[in-house]
Amino acid sequence: MDEPVRWGVIGTGRIAQTFARDLEHLDQGVIVAVGSRSGDSMSRYADTFHVAARHDSYEALVADPTVEAVYVATPHPMHEQNALLALAHGKHVLVEKAFTMNADEARRVVSAARERGLFAMEAMWTRFLPHVVAIRELLANGALGTVVAVHADHGKWFELDPRFRLFAPELGGGAVLDLGVYPISFASMVLGRPTTVQATITPSFTGVDGHTSMVFGYDSGAHAVLTCTSLARSATRASIVGTEARIDVEGDFYAPTSFSLTKRTGESTRYEFATQGRGLHYQAAEVARCIRAGETESPVMPLDETITIMETMDRVLAFQNRAS
């Protein structure tokens, strides 16, 4: 078996903790170092997940010779800087979504990775979950016929705390970058880049986007109807509607779950999957596969598509400043 990828983790928040727990289900990766500007959180993270090397700066972490790949799990506004720092030190990167704050930042990270011949990927872990792999296979096999619509929503309720990252402008707050990225990426996986983008946005109490409804149009004539909100818990379901059949993904559609395929004649088949943990280890397995194969990006979550998704979110967020 190939040697496991030696991970360094930047950031110690909730998603970094989930990544560490899920990595325990995988033989192809191990966390060897953690970097944080908070000594207390770094110590807790290292103690909890048995991480040997502890660095009190991101610069020290990316300079650590034992680190092979860096998982960037800081708030959105720091993604570009952290990823570029890691790439400049010859480290492969897995960058949490949203990949960056905007498409321009994403292009700079992608350019740096390609110039250095290093692996880079957006950590859209949903792409690699068993139920989504099965959905892509059904689409590729033509089981749905011609896709005419995609529907998806992602809504969570959060306490109205101005310091919380979804509400804090300085932390890249807003529902679209944190929650909307899931339905937007799901639609991108199925239909590609939208031709037209329409959105209605209701700001949260801090002024960042709080509730957003989106309609995307495509050259094929298909539509994607998507919503995200930080103000309420929604069903978080998704569906793909085709001329021959539709797929209904149960909530939470972006996490390990099940789905049904219903033919236009009414016959329905349910697909269920056995998974471990939250499911972030599937993307780590893809990173390991690519690195060991000498590939610098994943065909499942390619960098050009990540840029397209950021461009789409830029177009959505542009509606926030338009007159109603």
Secondary structure as the mmCIF struct_conf table of DSSP 4:
data_model
#
loop_
_struct_conf.conf_type_id
_struct_conf.id
_struct_conf.beg_label_comp_id
_struct_conf.beg_label_asym_id
_struct_conf.beg_label_seq_id
_struct_conf.end_label_comp_id
_struct_conf.end_label_asym_id
_struct_conf.end_label_seq_id
HELX_LH_PP_P HELX_LH_PP_P1 ASP A 2 PRO A 4
STRN STRN1 VAL A 5 ILE A 10
BEND BEND1 GLY A 13 GLY A 13
HELX_RH_AL_P HELX_RH_AL_P1 ARG A 14 LEU A 23
TURN_TY1_P TURN_TY1_P1 GLU A 24 HIS A 25
BEND BEND2 ASP A 27 GLN A 28
STRN STRN2 GLY A 29 GLY A 35
BEND BEND3 ARG A 37 ARG A 37
HELX_RH_AL_P HELX_RH_AL_P2 GLY A 39 PHE A 49
TURN_TY1_P TURN_TY1_P2 HIS A 50 HIS A 50
STRN STRN3 ALA A 53 HIS A 55
BEND BEND4 ASP A 56 SER A 57
HELX_RH_AL_P HELX_RH_AL_P3 TYR A 58 VAL A 62
TURN_TY1_P TURN_TY1_P3 ALA A 63 ALA A 63
TURN_TY1_P TURN_TY1_P4 PRO A 65 THR A 66
STRN STRN4 ALA A 69 VAL A 72
BEND BEND5 THR A 74 THR A 74
HELX_RH_3T_P HELX_RH_3T_P1 HIS A 76 MET A 78
HELX_RH_AL_P HELX_RH_AL_P4 HIS A 79 ALA A 88
TURN_TY1_P TURN_TY1_P5 HIS A 89 GLY A 90
STRN STRN5 HIS A 92 VAL A 95
HELX_LH_PP_P HELX_LH_PP_P2 GLU A 96 GLU A 96
BEND BEND6 LYS A 97 ASN A 102
HELX_RH_AL_P HELX_RH_AL_P5 ALA A 103 ARG A 116
TURN_TY1_P TURN_TY1_P6 GLY A 117 GLY A 117
STRN STRN6 ALA A 120 GLU A 122
HELX_RH_3T_P HELX_RH_3T_P2 TRP A 125 PHE A 128
BEND BEND7 LEU A 129 LEU A 129
HELX_RH_AL_P HELX_RH_AL_P6 PRO A 130 ALA A 140
TURN_TY1_P TURN_TY1_P7 ASN A 141 LEU A 144
BEND BEND8 THR A 146 THR A 146
STRN STRN7 VAL A 147 GLY A 155
STRN STRN8 TRP A 157 TRP A 157
TURN_TY1_P TURN_TY1_P8 PRO A 162 ARG A 163
BEND BEND9 PHE A 164 PHE A 164
TURN_TY1_P TURN_TY1_P9 ARG A 165 PHE A 167
HELX_RH_3T_P HELX_RH_3T_P3 PRO A 169 LEU A 171
TURN_TY1_P TURN_TY1_P10 GLY A 172 GLY A 172
HELX_RH_AL_P HELX_RH_AL_P7 ALA A 175 ALA A 175
HELX_RH_PI_P HELX_RH_PI_P1 VAL A 176 GLY A 180
HELX_RH_AL_P HELX_RH_AL_P8 VAL A 181 LEU A 191
BEND BEND10 ARG A 193 ARG A 193
BEND BEND11 THR A 195 THR A 195
STRN STRN9 THR A 196 PRO A 203
TURN_TY1_P TURN_TY1_P11 PHE A 205 THR A 206
BEND BEND12 GLY A 207 VAL A 208
STRN STRN10 ASP A 209 GLY A 217
TURN_TY1_P TURN_TY1_P12 ASP A 219 SER A 220
BEND BEND13 GLY A 221 GLY A 221
STRN STRN11 HIS A 223 THR A 229
BEND BEND14 SER A 230 SER A 230
STRN STRN12 LEU A 231 LEU A 231
BEND BEND15 ALA A 232 ALA A 232
STRN STRN13 ALA A 238 GLY A 242
BEND BEND16 THR A 243 GLU A 244
STRN STRN14 ALA A 245 VAL A 249
HELX_LH_PP_P HELX_LH_PP_P3 GLU A 250 GLU A 250
BEND BEND17 GLY A 251 ASP A 252
TURN_TY1_P TURN_TY1_P13 PHE A 253 TYR A 254
BEND BEND18 ALA A 255 PRO A 256
STRN STRN15 PHE A 259 LYS A 263
TURN_TY1_P TURN_TY1_P14 ARG A 264 THR A 265
BEND BEND19 GLY A 266 GLY A 266
STRN STRN16 SER A 268 TYR A 271
BEND BEND20 GLY A 277 GLY A 279
TURN_TY1_P TURN_TY1_P15 LEU A 280 LEU A 280
HELX_RH_AL_P HELX_RH_AL_P9 HIS A 281 ALA A 293
TURN_TY1_P TURN_TY1_P16 GLY A 294 GLY A 294
BEND BEND21 THR A 296 GLU A 297
BEND BEND22 PRO A 299 MET A 301
HELX_RH_AL_P HELX_RH_AL_P10 LEU A 303 LEU A 317
HELX_RH_3T_P HELX_RH_3T_P4 ALA A 318 ASN A 321
BEND BEND23 ARG A 322 ARG A 322
#
